């Protein structure tokens, strides 16, 4: 069972970190193109939103998503950290 959990962890991290890198890279490219006069300022504001979503995907890759007791698809940060720490102890993960 440990190998299934570890494999899922690495797949989840790979997908989330890759998507976050694409979002952050696209945002950086948009800001760079703004300074060269190729895109309007409104696109830079959209890029800030993309950076926020990228940060959320990094969080999701590291800790996963736990709804806690609230349900309703609202990610509970503390419940996610607790669940991650429980799985670290259960499966012997160091990270």
N, C-alpha and C positions, 0 to 999 in steps of 0.2 A: 504494500500500500504506500510505502514511503516513496517509491520511485514514481508512482502515478502523481502524487502530490507535488513532488519536486519537478517533474516534467511539466505539469500544468503551471507551476510557478514561473518556470523559465519561458514557457510559451507566452503567458500573460505579460511578463516583463518585456519580452522582445517586442511584442505587438504594441504595447503601450508606449515604450520608449521610442520605437521607430515612428509611431504616429506623432508623438510629442516633438521629435526632431524635425519631422516634416513641417509641422505647424510653426515651430520656432524659426526654422530656416526660411520658410515662406514669409514670415513676419519680418525677419531681418532683411531679406531681399526687397521687400516692399519699402521699408524705411530707406534702404540704400538707394533704391530707384527714385524715391521722393526727393532726396537730396540732389539727385541729378536732373530733376525736373520732369521725370517721365510719368509720375502718377500724382493724383490730387491728394490733398491733406486728408480727406475723408477715408481713404484707403489705409492711411497710417493709423487712424483710430480703430479701424477694423482689425488691424494687425495687433493692437494692444489686447483686444478681446481674444485673438488667436493665441497670444502668449499666455493669457489666463487659462484658456482651455488646455494648452500644452502643460502648464503646471499641474492642472488637475489630472491629466493623464499620467504624469510622473508619479503623483500620489497614488493613483490607482494601480500603477505597476508595482510600486513598493509595498503598499499595505493591502491592496484589494479593496473591495467595496462591501461593507457590512451595513445593513439597514438598521441594526440594533432593534430596539423595541418599538420604534416608530412605524416601521413598515412603509408603505406609500412611496417606495423608491427614493427615499431621501437618505443619502449616505451620511452615516454618523461617524465622525472622525475618531472619536474615542473608542467606539465599538470596533472600528476597523483596526486600530492599533492593538486593542486587547485580543482580538481574534488572531492577528498576525503573531503576537507574542505567544499565544497558546499553541499555534501551529509550529512555531520555532522550537518550543520545548518538546512537543509531541514527535516531530520528525527529525530533531537534532540539527536543524538549520543554524548556521552561524550568522547569517545575514538576514 
